[in-house]
Amino acid sequence: MQTPDTIEADLKHMIIDALALEDIEAAEIETDAPLFVEGLGLDSIDALELAVVLEESYGVKIEDDPERNQVIFASVRNLADFVRQNRAR
């Protein structure tokens, strides 16, 4: 079973790999830092790519709900919480 820290670390690596971020290491991504605009500066296309990877890796489905998705994708911690609550068992 993965610990919270493990899931968050895995998500950081997944973000870097899925989005081909070359100028940052996983350890540099703050767990509570914003992923969009400030923070990593991701955009809506990045969110779509991450949604696909999350579904493939964890079996979670991101619905078309902009307000909820804004919360889910707010930070690595929020993504990890979403995965823990919704992943296929």
Secondary structure, DSSP 8 states (H G I E B T S, - for coil): ---HHHHHHHHHHHHHHHTT--S--GGGS-TTS-SBSSTT-B-HHHHHHHHHHHHHHH-----S-HHHHHHHTS-HHHHHHHHHHH---
